[in-house]
């Protein structure tokens, strides 16, 4: 499931830097959750009573966790991860912050706009995962 990306992928193509991968995670999470926002609440409630739906939700979360691995590995390979974090801790932090529950609590319950959520998540991910010596030079949105 893991894919290796050539340096040109980051330099001239989709991402300008490895940090853009971390920041793009906020756009990805927002896009996914915006698309299913009207169904989040009812599905969460129903899954509490359905072993089959709980299993599907668990499978989705495991897949989401696996798909985020390259983003964290790239940060560590470049030596730009926050000091003191292990790869598995960084992966869990990324996975946790990009969860449906946080989106639901902030956008649906606290009535944040999706734009506010995306900006906050982008800044939060960089602050939580990137060595401050490198993240200070990143543009703020």
PyMOL commands that set and color helices and strands:
alter all, ss='L'
color gray80, all
select helices_A, chain A and resi 7-11+18-47+51-67+69-77+87-97+100-109+114-129+132-135
alter helices_A, ss='H'
color red, helices_A
deselect
rebuild
show_as cartoon
